[in-house]
C-alpha cells in the first residue's frame, strides 16, 4: 500500500484529507499545531500517523501531498524530490517561474512524479471541451472567456490571479494545447492588502486554426459564485458552468453568415451536454496514485505548472509596465 504524507489541513487541505482517506493508501498527516490535526482525528486517522513536524514521517513515506501556502511550495517540493519522493502539490506550483522550472527539471532528473493541482483538467466537462475543440466541432475558436470569482474571503498567500485566475489560465492552455504568445493584464487592490483582489487578464493564442483571444476575470466582490467558461467558435459556441455537478455544458449552434455587405446572426439549436458526475479532486488524486504505480507522466505535470506560472508572471509584468508582454518559448 502506498504511503502518503499529507501536509496541510486548511480550507482545501481538509478536502484532500476526506478524499485520501477514502482511497487505498496508508495516510500520514502533518500540520503546524495539535489543534489543526483535529479533522484527521475525527476521521479516525491513528494517532501514531499524526505529527506537528512533517520530518518525522518524511523518510518512511512514498509520496507527499502538499497543501500549504504558496510561498512554501518551492522549498517543500525540492526537499521531497531530492529525497526521492513523488509529490502532488496544490496550485500554483510556485509563485516564480524560475522556481517552477527548477522543480520541473529536478523531477525529470530524479525520475520522480511531480503533479500540480490543476483540478479542472480532471473535470469531465473540461475533457469534453478539449476533445470538441480538437475535433473541430467549434470550427475556428475565436474567443475564450472565463469568470472565476464571487464574494468570498480572500487568500492571504497570493493575489486573486494566483489564487483563482490560474485555474482558467491552465484550463485554456490545456483545451487549446498551446500557450499564449501575448499577455496583458490589469489589477486592482481595493482592500489595500498589497495584492490584487480584482484581475482582468487577456491572452492571444496561435492555434492551427488561427488566433484565439482569451480573457479571464477574477474578483472577491461580485455577489454569488462564478465558475463560468464560454467558448465561441465560427461553427458553434458553448457555455460551461463548473458550479453544476453534471449538466455543465450547453452548446449553441450559432453562426454569422454574410449577406451582401452585411452579416446575419443565425441562432441555432441549443443542446444540453451530459458529463459524468465525478468529483475532480478525487479524480486527480486517483490519477496521482496511478502515476506513482505506473511511472507515467501526470496529466497535470510539473511543466504544465511551470507554463501556468509563466503566464501569470507575464501578466504581473504587464501590470507593472502597462503594456502587453510577449511570452517567448522557454
C-alpha positions in Angstrom: 0.0 0.0 0.0 1.3 3.4 -1.0 2.3 5.6 2.0 1.2 9.2 1.6 2.1 12.2 3.8 -0.5 15.0 3.6 1.0 18.4 4.6 -1.7 20.9 5.5 -5.3 20.7 6.8 -6.5 24.2 5.9 -9.7 25.1 4.0 -8.7 23.0 1.0 -6.5 20.5 2.8 -9.5 19.0 4.6 -10.9 18.1 1.2 -7.7 16.3 0.4 -8.0 14.5 3.8 -11.5 13.4 3.0 -10.6 12.0 -0.4 -7.3 10.5 0.5 -9.0 8.7 3.5 -11.4 7.1 1.0 -8.5 5.7 -1.2 -6.4 2.6 -0.6 -3.4 4.4 0.9 -1.6 4.4 4.2 -2.2 8.0 5.2 0.1 10.2 7.4 -0.8 13.8 8.3 1.3 16.8 9.3 0.1 20.2 10.5 1.7 23.1 12.4 -0.2 22.5 15.6 -2.2 19.9 17.5 -5.5 21.8 17.1 -5.2 21.8 13.4 -4.9 18.0 13.4 -8.4 17.6 14.9 -10.1 16.9 11.5 -7.8 13.9 11.0 -8.6 12.6 14.5 -12.3 12.9 13.9 -12.0 11.0 10.7 -10.2 8.2 12.5 -6.6 8.6 11.4 -4.5 6.8 14.0 -2.6 9.0 16.4 0.8 7.4 15.5 0.3 8.8 11.9 -0.3 12.4 13.1 2.5 14.9 13.7 3.3 18.6 14.0 6.7 18.0 12.4 6.5 16.6 8.9 10.1 15.5 9.0 9.1 12.8 11.5 7.4 10.9 8.6 9.3 12.2 5.6 11.7 9.2 5.3 9.1 6.4 5.6 6.5 7.6 3.1 6.5 7.1 -0.7 5.0 10.4 -1.6 3.9 13.8 -0.3 0.7 15.8 -0.9 1.5 19.4 -0.3 -1.5 21.7 0.5 0.3 24.5 2.2 0.7 28.3 1.5 2.1 29.0 -2.0 5.3 30.6 -0.6 6.2 27.2 0.9 5.8 25.1 -2.2 9.2 25.5 -3.7 11.2 24.5 -0.6 8.9 21.6 0.3 8.7 20.2 -3.2 12.5 20.4 -3.6 13.1 18.7 -0.3 10.9 15.8 -1.1 12.0 15.4 -4.7 15.7 15.4 -3.7 14.8 12.7 -1.1 13.5 10.6 -4.0 9.8 11.0 -3.2 6.9 11.6 -5.6 5.0 14.8 -5.0 1.5 16.2 -5.5 1.4 20.0 -4.9 -1.6 22.2 -5.0 -1.5 25.1 -7.5 0.3 27.2 -8.0 3.4 25.1 -8.4 5.4 28.2 -7.2 4.9 31.9 -7.4 8.0 32.5 -9.6 8.6 30.8 -13.0 12.3 30.3 -12.4 11.5 28.2 -9.3 8.8 26.3 -11.1 11.3 25.4 -13.9 13.8 24.3 -11.3 11.3 21.9 -9.8 10.3 20.6 -13.2 13.9 19.9 -14.1 14.6 18.3 -10.7 11.6 16.0 -11.1 12.8 15.0 -14.6 16.4 14.4 -13.4 15.3 12.4 -10.4 12.7 10.4 -12.3 10.0 11.5 -9.9 6.3 12.2 -10.3 5.5 15.9 -9.7 1.8 16.6 -10.2 0.3 20.0 -9.8 -3.3 20.5 -8.5 -4.7 21.9 -11.7 -8.1 20.4 -10.8 -10.1 21.5 -13.8 -8.0 19.2 -16.0 -9.8 16.3 -14.3 -13.3 17.5 -14.7 -15.2 15.5 -17.4 -16.6 18.8 -18.8 -13.1 20.0 -19.5 -12.2 16.8 -21.3 -15.4 17.2 -23.4 -14.4 20.8 -24.3 -10.8 19.8 -25.2 -12.0 17.0 -27.4 -14.7 19.1 -29.1 -12.1 21.8 -29.9 -9.5 19.2 -31.2 -12.2 17.5 -33.3 -13.1 20.8 -35.0 -16.7 20.9 -33.6 -16.4 24.6 -32.8 -14.6 25.3 -36.1 -12.1 28.1 -35.5 -12.2 29.1 -31.9 -12.3 32.9 -31.9 -12.9 33.6 -28.2 -12.5 32.0 -24.8 -13.9 33.8 -21.8 -13.6 32.8 -18.2 -15.0 34.3 -15.0 -13.8 32.8 -11.8 -15.0 35.0 -8.9 -17.6 35.9 -6.4 -17.9 37.2 -2.9 -15.6 35.3 -0.5 -12.8 35.6 1.9 -9.5 36.4 0.1 -6.5 34.2 0.4 -3.6 35.8 2.2 -0.7 33.9 0.4 -1.3 35.4 -3.0 -3.5 37.8 -5.0 -6.6 36.7 -6.8 -4.8 35.9 -10.0 -2.7 33.2 -8.4 -5.5 32.1 -6.1 -8.2 31.8 -8.8 -7.2 33.1 -12.2 -4.6 30.3 -12.6 -7.4 27.8 -12.9 -8.7 29.2 -16.1 -5.3 30.1 -17.5 -4.3 26.4 -17.2 -7.7 25.3 -18.5 -7.2 27.4 -21.6 -3.7 26.2 -22.1 -5.0 22.6 -21.8 -8.0 22.7 -24.1 -6.1 24.7 -26.8 -3.0 22.6 -26.5 -0.9 25.8 -26.7 0.5 28.7 -24.7 -0.4 32.4 -25.3 2.1 34.4 -27.3 0.9 37.6 -25.8 -0.4 38.5 -22.3 -1.8 41.7 -20.9 -3.4 42.4 -17.5 -5.0 45.0 -15.3 -5.1 44.5 -11.5 -6.9 46.4 -8.7 -6.2 46.3 -4.9 -9.4 47.7 -3.5 -8.8 46.3 0.0 -5.3 47.7 0.2 -3.6 44.4 1.1 -0.7 44.8 -1.3 -2.2 42.1 -3.5 -4.7 42.3 -6.3 -8.3 41.5 -5.4 -9.6 42.1 -9.0 -7.8 40.9 -12.1 -8.5 41.2 -15.8 -6.2 39.1 -18.0 -6.2 39.0 -21.8 -4.2 36.4 -23.8 -3.7 35.8 -27.5 -3.1 32.2 -28.7 -1.9 31.0 -32.0 -3.6 27.7 -32.9 -3.6 25.5 -36.1 -7.0 27.1 -37.0 -5.9 30.7 -36.4 -5.7 33.1 -33.5 -7.8 32.8 -30.4 -8.4 35.6 -28.0 -8.9 34.6 -24.3 -9.9 36.6 -21.3 -10.0 35.7 -17.6 -11.7 37.8 -14.9 -11.3 37.3 -11.2 -12.6 39.1 -8.1 -13.6 38.7 -4.5 -16.6 41.1 -4.6 -19.4 40.3 -7.0 -22.3 38.7 -5.2 -22.6 35.0 -6.0 -20.2 32.3 -7.1 -19.0 32.3 -10.7 -17.1 29.4 -12.4 -18.1 30.0 -16.0 -16.2 29.4 -19.3 -17.5 30.4 -22.7 -16.1 29.0 -25.9 -17.1 30.9 -29.1 -16.3 29.3 -32.5 -17.3 30.1 -36.0 -19.4 26.9 -36.1 -20.6 26.5 -32.5 -20.4 28.1 -29.1 -20.7 26.6 -25.6 -21.3 27.8 -22.1 -19.8 25.7 -19.3 -20.8 26.3 -15.7 -18.3 24.5 -13.4 -20.7 25.1 -10.4 -23.0 22.5 -11.8 -22.5 18.8 -10.9 -23.5 17.1 -14.1 -25.1 19.2 -16.8 -22.4 21.8 -17.0 -22.3 22.4 -20.8 -24.8 23.9 -23.2 -23.8 24.2 -26.9 -25.3 26.8 -29.3 -25.1 26.2 -33.0 -24.9 29.9 -33.7 -23.1 31.4 -36.7 -22.7 34.5 -38.7 -23.4 34.4 -42.4 -22.5 37.0 -45.0 -25.5 38.7 -46.7 -24.0 41.1 -49.2 -22.1 43.7 -47.3 -23.8 42.8 -44.1 -23.8 39.7 -41.8 -26.7 37.8 -40.4 -26.6 36.4 -36.9 -28.3 33.0 -37.1 -29.2 31.3 -33.8 -29.0 27.5 -34.0 -30.1 24.6 -31.9 -29.3 24.6 -28.2 -28.1 21.3 -26.8 -27.6 20.2 -23.2 -24.4 18.0 -22.8 -24.3 15.4 -20.1 -21.0 14.5 -18.5 -20.3 12.0 -15.7 -20.9 13.5 -12.2 -17.3 12.9 -11.0 -15.6 14.8 -8.2 -12.5 16.3 -9.8 -10.3 16.3 -6.7 -10.9 12.6 -6.2 -10.1 12.0 -9.9 -6.8 13.9 -9.7 -5.7 12.1 -6.5 -6.6 8.8 -8.1 -4.5 9.9 -11.1 -1.6 10.7 -8.9 -1.7 7.3 -7.3 -1.8 5.7 -10.8 1.2 7.7 -11.9 3.1 6.5 -8.8 2.3 2.9 -9.7 2.9 3.2 -13.5 5.5 5.9 -13.6 3.5 7.6 -16.4 3.6 11.4 -16.7 0.6 13.0 -15.0 -2.0 14.9 -17.0 -1.1 18.0 -14.9 2.7 17.5 -14.7 5.3 20.0 -13.5 5.8 21.5 -16.9 2.2 22.4 -17.2 2.5 24.0 -13.7 5.5 25.9 -14.9 3.7 27.1 -18.0 0.8 28.5 -15.9 3.2 30.4 -13.6 5.0 31.8 -16.7 1.7 33.3 -18.0 0.9 34.8 -14.6 4.4 36.2 -14.2 4.0 37.8 -17.6 0.6 39.2 -16.5 2.3 40.8 -13.5 5.0 42.3 -15.7 2.2 43.7 -17.9 0.6 45.4 -14.9 3.9 47.0 -14.0 4.7 48.2 -17.5 1.2 49.0 -18.7 1.8 47.1 -22.0 1.3 43.7 -23.5 4.1 41.1 -22.7 5.3 38.6 -25.3 5.6 35.1 -23.9 8.7 33.6 -25.6 9.4 29.9 -25.8 11.2 28.6 -22.7 
